[in-house]
Amino acid sequence: MATQRLGLVMHGITGRMGYNQHLVRSICAIRKQGGVLLPDGSRVMPDPILVGRDAEKIERIARELGIERTTTDLQAALANRDDTVFFDAGSTQMRAELLTRAIEAGKHVYCEKPIAETLDDAFAVARLARERGVCNGVVQDKLALPGLRKIEMLRNAGFFGRILSVRIEFGYWVFEGDWQTAQRPSWNYRKKDGGGIILDMLCHWRYVLDNLFGEVKSVSCLGATHIPRRVDERGHAYEADADDAAYATFELEGGVIAQVNSSWVTRVKRDDLVTFHVDGTHGSAVAGLTRCFTQHRVNTPRPVWNPDQPQTMDFASQWEPVPDNQVYDNGFKVQWEDFIRHVVAGTPWHFDLMQGAKGVQLAELGLRSWAERRWIDVPRLDVEQPVRSAA
């Protein structure tokens, strides 16, 4: 069968996430494999045009990756009817406006998260996409992690029994930028530039919790700015006034309790940069990005608390690995393929902009919980109803 072309306007691909995960490991990988396979056996080949302010930079990237088209003129790119999908992985502050412009130009839209800085803006762009009838999606990549796919398999098999609690530990030490270069861009640590780990990570935890363990019903969150002064990419010191750590507890549907620590100021002594610990009546599991270990109730040891004697049990050895019985592709690439199938063939797609708005809602409520030092219920979002910002 013939392979059809799909024109993509790709914005924000010079940043770490946009370049590595979306351009190189997703779109370029899809092109290299011969496109996206559709249900009828035909294929779709994405044809990207790279959009950015720095012409020299995007042209260099295009040459390195064998991409033919670049431009600094976003308006002209949006006006081209031969390119039907707009993608954004740029800054959060610009995203709602860019998505709005693309939707009004008749483009299908796909983007990174958060989809906006405020719930009002997120809801507005989600509603606009629905009103205009364009396909729309937000990246929810962690659901495609091998570790979480194994957790999902265990849940579907009834391994956990009744799930009681979830503990998520995420983070690592991001250097201050003075004596070692920081691993994250400086805007992450400035409020005026849309920084802060609560806005960044609670958008992730919303879709992970909702889809795997139960819809989020309420939140209690405490943020902190542990490192108040950092050094930027040019070697200039600046005030880091955005939160660099968040300590949150969530009540989920069905009585599940989730405790989630997110931090850019913690040193790692665990199996991975993120771990998901799930306890159930019949069994427990701990997953990282790729690996997952389980302990069933029939294999649970009987530890005895005795603070006067050194611990003799090797707790880590008492867990069994979940085998890799299948090949797990890059999660960003998997979701790109699913979204392209949705656009071209109308296959089902769940992760629309309303799901992205839910993430922004939880981030706003987390910030409000921190400010007011109290639990806050999470109301249901309905695209047909007006919404009031939690701020």
N, C-alpha and C positions, 0 to 999 in steps of 0.2 A: 504494500500500500504506500501511497505517497506520504511524504512528511510535510505537514503544514507549518508555516512560520507563525511565531507569536512575538510581536514587538514589545519590548520592555523598556520603560524609562526608569533608570536606576539612579537614585539620588542618595548621597551619603555613603558612598562606597570607598571613600578615602580613609575613613576611620577604621579602627581595629576590627570591630564586629562586622561592619559592612563589607570590608575588603576580604577578611579571612573566611568568615562563615557564609556570607550570602553570595559574594562574587566568586571567590576561588573554589570553595568547597561545595557550593550549591550550583549556581548557574553554569560556571565553567565545567564542573564535573558532569552536569546534565548534558551539556553540549558534547563533551568528550564521549559519553556513552551512547550518543545518537539520539538524544531527545527524551521526551517523556512518553511512555507507552500509555495509550488510551484503551478503554474497555473494548473497542471494536477492532483492536489490533493495529491501528494506525499510530503515528507518532507526531509529536509537536516539538519543534525546535525553537527554543527561546533565542531571540535576536536582540541583545541589549544595546542601548545607547547610554553611555555613562555621562551623567550631568554633575557639574561641580563648578565652583568659582575659580579654581586654579587650573587654567587650561593646560599648562605644562605638566602638572601632576597627573591629571586624568588621561592625558595623551600618552604619558609614559606607562601608566598602568595598562592602558588598552594595548599598546605595542607588546608589552611583556606577556599578555594573556591571549593575544590573537583576536582582539575585539576591534571591529572596524569603525565603530561610530562613537564620537564624543561631542559634547557641546557645553558651552557655558550659558546658553540661553534656555532657561527652563520653560519660559512661555512658549517659545517656538517648538520645543519638544512636546509640550502638552497639546499644542495645536495640530500635531501630526496625527492624522487619523489612522495611519498604518501602524502606529504603536498604541496598543489598547490597554496596557497595564502600567500603572505607576507604582513604584516601590520606594519607600523611604527608610533609611537607617541613619539619618542625620540627628541633629540635636532635638531634644524633647520640646524645647521652646518653639521651634519652627514647625513642628509636625502637624498640629491641627490646621494651621493655615495652609500648609502644602497639600494635605489631604483634601481640604475643602476646594482648593483650586483644581486639583486633579479630578475630583468628582464632578465639579461643575463643567469641566471640559469633557465629561463623558467617559473618563477612564475607570476601569476596575482598579481597586487599590489594595495594596498589601504593605504592611509596615511593621517596624519594630515597636516595642513598648517602652515606656508608657505611650499611649496614643495621644495624650495631651497632658498639660500640667494640672488642669482642674477637671472635675467631674462635669461641670457645665459644658466646657469645650469638648470633652470626650463624647458626651451624650449628643451634643449638637452635630458632630461629624458622623456619628453612628446613625443618627436619624436621617441626616441628609443622604447618606449612602443608600439607606433603605428606601427613601422617597424617590430617589433617582433610578432605583432598580439596578445598580451596578453591583457586581461581585465585590466582596470586601473581606479582608482578613487581617488578623494580627498574629505575629509569630508567638507561638507558645511551645517553644523548643524543648523545655525540660520534660514534657510528656513523652518525648521520643528518646530520652536517655535510656541506654540499655538497663541501667540500674532500676529506673522507675518502671520500665516495661516488665521487668521481672517481678517487681512489687505488684503491678497490676495483674500479672498472671497468677501470682499466689492468691491475691484477693478473689479473682474470678473462680479459682479452684476451691475456695472455701478454706484455705489453709489457716487463716487467722482466727476462724470462728467469728465471734463478735469483736470488732476492732474497738479497743479501749482508748488508745492514745497514740499520738505521733510526735516525734521530736526531730526537728530539723536543725542541724548545725551547719551554717554556711560562713565562709570567709577565710581570710588570710591577712598577713601583714603587708600593707601597701606602704612602701617607703616614703618618707616625708619629702624627698626630693632634694635634700641638701647634700648628704654624704653618699647617697645612692639614688639613682633615678627612679621616680615613681612609676609603678606599673599601670596606673590609671590616669586619665587626663585630669588636669587641674579643675576643670569646670565641675567635676563630680563633687567638689568640696565647697562650692560657692552657691549660696541660695539664689542670688540674682541670675545665675546662669542655669537654673533648673537642677542643681545638684541635690544630693541627699540620698542616703541608702534606703530610707523608708519609701520614697517615691519610686526608686529603682527596683527594690526587691519585693515589696509587698504586692506589686503587680504580678510577679512570678508566683509567689506563694498562693495568691488567690486561685489561679487556674490549677495549680498542683493540688491544693486541698479540695476544691470544688469537684474536680474530675476523678480523684482517686479515693478520697476518704469521707467526703460529705460537704455539703454546701456550708459556707461560713455564715454563722448566725450572729456572732458578736466578737468584739476585739478589745483587748487591753494592751496598750503598747507604750513602751518607754524608749525614747530616743536619747542619744548622747552625741556630743561633739568632743571626743576624747583628745584629739590633736588639733588645737586651735590655730596653728600657724604651720604653713607648708611652703614649699618652693616650687614654682611652676616650670613649664618646659623651657623658658628662656633664662632660668636661673634667678628669677625675681621672687622674693618672699611675698606671701599674700595671706590675708586672714581667711582661714578655713572655717566658715560659719555654718556650713550645712552639717547635718547629722552624719557621722561616720560609723555608727553602730545603732542597732535597734533590737530590743528585747520584747517579744510579743507573745501573747497567749490568745488562742482563738477557741471559741466554742463552735463545734460543727454540728450539723444535722445528725440526729441519732445519738447524741450524747458524747461524741468523740471529742477529746481535748487535744489540741495541738500547741506545742511550745516551740517557738521558732526564734533562734538567735541569728542575726545577720551582722557581720562585722568586717570592716576593713582594717581593724586594729587588733587582730588576734593572731597568735602563732599556732600552727597546726600540729596537733598530736592526735590524729585520728587517721582513718584509712584513706580519706580523700578530702578535697577542698569543700565538698558538701556531703553530708551523710543524712540519710532518712531512716529513723528508727521507728518501727511500727510494732506495737504490742497488742496482742489479741488474746482471747480466752484460750485458744487452742495452740497458738504459736506466735513467734516474734520473728522479725526480719530486720536486717540493717543493710541498706544499699548505699553505694556511692554513685559516681558517674557511670560506672560500667559494671562493677561486681555487686553481688548480693549474697548475703549469708543468712541462714535460717536456724532457728532452734524450736523444735516442736515440743509440745507439752510432755510427750513420752521420753524425750531426750533432755529434759531440763534437769540440771544438777540440783543438789540440795546444799547450797552454801550455808554456813553458820557464822553469825556475827560474833567475832571475838577480837576486840581491839588490842588485847594483850599478846597476841601471837601473830607473827608474819603470815601473810596470806599465802597459802600453798597451792590454791587452784589457779590454773592457767585458763582464765575465762575465754580468751580469744580462741583457743583451740577447741572449745566446746560447740562451735558453730559450724554448720555444714554449708559449703558453697552451692549456689544454684548454677547448674551447668549452662554453658553457652550452646544451646541446642539449635540456634539459628544465627544467621549473620545479621548484625545490626548496622544499618547504614547511618551516615551522618544525620542527626535529627533535624537540622535546618534544611538539608537537602530533601529529606522525606516530606517535610511540610510544604516545601516549594512544589514538589511533584504533585502533592494532593491538591494544592491551590490551583495549579495550572490545569489539572484535570477538571476541577470544578468550573473554571472559567471557560474552558473549551468544550467540555463534554457534559457539563451540568451534574457531575457526580456530587454526592452529599459533602457538605462542609459545615463544621460546627463552630469554628473559631473566628467568628465575624467581629466587627468593631464593637458590638455590644458586649462581647466577652472581654474585649480590651477595656471598655468603660467600667466593667466590674472591678478590674484591677486598679484603675485610678480611684474608684470609689473607696476601696479598702485602704489605699494609701492615704487618702484624705482623712478617713476616719481614724487611721492610726496616728496621724499627726494631731488630730483633734483630741484623741484619747491622751496623748502625751501632754498636750497643753492643759487639758482639764483634769488630768490625773484620775481617770475613771474608765469603767467599762462602757462601751457604746454598742448598741444593736446595729446590725447591718440590714437596712431595708432592701427589699427586692426591687430591682430595676425593671421598668416596663417602658419599652420604646414608644408606646402610644401615649404615655402620660408625661406631663411636665415634671422636671426634676429640680430640686433645690440643692445647691452645692453644700457639702458638709463643712466647708470652711467658714 
